[in-house]
Amino acid sequence: MSEEMKEQGDMETRRQGEKEIDISTPSPHLPILPYSHLSSNEEGLEELAWSLEASVGEFKLILARCNYLRLRSRLVKRLRQMTDVDVRILNLKRTDKTLYGTIDEEVKDNPNDALMVFYLESVHNLKQVLSATNQVREEFRKRFNFPVVLWVTDDVLPQLVRSASDFESWATTTEFAIATDELITTLKEDTDALFATALAADAYCLGWQMGYLRRREVITALQDLQGRGHELEHALKARVEFV
Amino acid sequence: MSIDLRKFFQATNPSKTLAIENAEDQKYYIDFSSVRGGKIIEELRDNITFFSPEEPTCVLFTGHIGCGKSTELLRLKMELEEEGFYVVYFESSEDMEMADVDIADFLLSVARRVSQSLNDMSLDEPSLLKELLQGAWRVLNAEVVGMKAKIPVIGDVGVSSDKDKFSLAFGIGQITAKTKDDATLRGRLNQYLGPQKTKLLEAINSELLEPAVEKLKQQGYIGLVVIVDNLDRVDSRAKSWGRPQQEYLFIDQSEYLTKLQCHVVYTMPLALKFSNDYGNLTQRFPEDPKVLPMVSVELPDGSIFEPGMVLLRQMVLARAFPDLNPQQRLHRMTEVFDDAKSLDRLCQVSGGHVRDLLRLLNNWIQRERKLPLSRETLEALIRYRRNEMTMQISDDEWELLRQVKKRKKVRGDLEYQALIHSRLVFEYRDAGGESWFDINPILAEASELEEG
């Protein structure tokens, strides 16, 4: 009975976590993706699941490199199916000043097996947050006896290497790529959503962060596709240019 | 007995430092002094135990972050203890906000750690220090109470509720707790103590260090050594009046760093070695800073330095086979790696940087999750790491890197500091103790480094 309750409780927190990280998903049009989209990342997920399991009870820094928000949330969902490790999710806010303090606050009364940190890329004063992290890195390994997965984008990574090079030197990395057709789908949905945001003038302020993150994501996706030598079809190209 | 993969993975976690007094960690420890060009730790030790056991000494210790400084300092501590010294080792980052350090914070931190360590030794009540602390406490509390209470009611600093006796460590701890995370209060404290720093230094010497050394000698110790680790974390941001913090602390305030009446070893940021003010620094300290160089894997002419490789291989294998002797480990190497060449490639490409090596190895295990580890994966990880490094390199920096590659030298200016700090360039020592530089081997194969 109590096990069941606990399980339910877990599900509850998980659901909350998912809801929060899923801000990029336009709910009515949630695309149902066949598993083939995930298969390229299955290996990376297994790697992540194994590392978390092997590091429960001690500090370990893992960078998960992935540029696309929606892909991230799908990956996390799948990861939870693969492992019993209780992974807590921490969504950083734009205004957060320190990584250490924010994590400390999150886990203080509430121990967990592992922690995942999202939205580092959206933090307002990133450089300062990163240098502060570097300064207090000793505290991470002394006080946090659980693995920490930090999700990073290609924008954030060089800044992390520059401003927190010692902290970063503790990290192992798992990379998540996105398949070309999935990338195009993402680009379509992102541009759609940006249109929607721009049209609903009232919602604009509320959706600011979403719009901002998504615009960046569109730019990354575009560069990514160009890098792969993929030509966009005209309609999509026009939409991207408008955004 | 087969290898416990999970344990091997944990033993290679790059965020871990070896604590030499821990029996388990001792099995992982490899003494690299023979390939670091000069036995730095031995020199530090002899400097105290042989040349000047009675007179206080002061030496700065530096090296690339992650090259094993803390591990070596903990070894120094152990060796000094074996020789009969009382050693206080602490990490300055625990007491101080390393982005904003002033000399008064520093002196207080030393006093706190020494008196904490000597807890049960009954020294006379330090009246001067008590007075200074109470003054500081008043200043800090006045700030908190603000306008509301005209006469702030404050308890005595340094007196815990359970005993009436004044405790220096407890008192300083109360002050540190207030100021560490609060820039305004830190400013207040330093405004108050700054002008009195000579008095503070004298009080620490006459009321704490000198009587402590006296008592320690009565107990059979030869002397007192204070090792301050992590002081190299002081970053280079400018103080409010424009002076970079590193220069401010280690050069402008050197008088206070060098006058403590016991043996002291401080870690210093490596970047200071490349500062234009470095000459000033060496004049102000009795000895030139000791640099812990990287483990050499190559010679300046590019040929393999076998003694370095031998020890690095052992370092890797010890993490897989902590209980075997070096010969047995080599015999079982193929259980861990698909080929002896894969292990050599790992050691070579690390450039002798211990943490970078562990990081690659740890990622390698993470990626494969079964043994033996394959060369193919290692090469993929090397490419990934190279890509990660090149993302942050500007055109100007590529030019500097080409110069380093050719000349094996680094000039002292800001750009080079950045290259050293981001571990794009490493410093080595040859057998004669002469230093030379090379670019991180991971970068060596980057196309940008080809001559045009």
Interface residues (C-beta under 8 A of the other chain):
Chain A: E46 E47 W50 S51 A54 S55 E58 F59 K60 L61 S131 A132 Q135 V136 E138 F140 R141 D154 L157 P158 V161 R162 S165 D166 S169 W170 A171 T172 T173 T174 E175
Chain B: L5 R6 F9 Q10 N13 P14 S15 K16 I65 G66 E91 S93 E94 E97 M98 A99 N230 R233 D235 R355 D356 R359 N362 N363 Q366 R367 R369 Y384 E388 M389 M391 Q392 H421 S422 R423
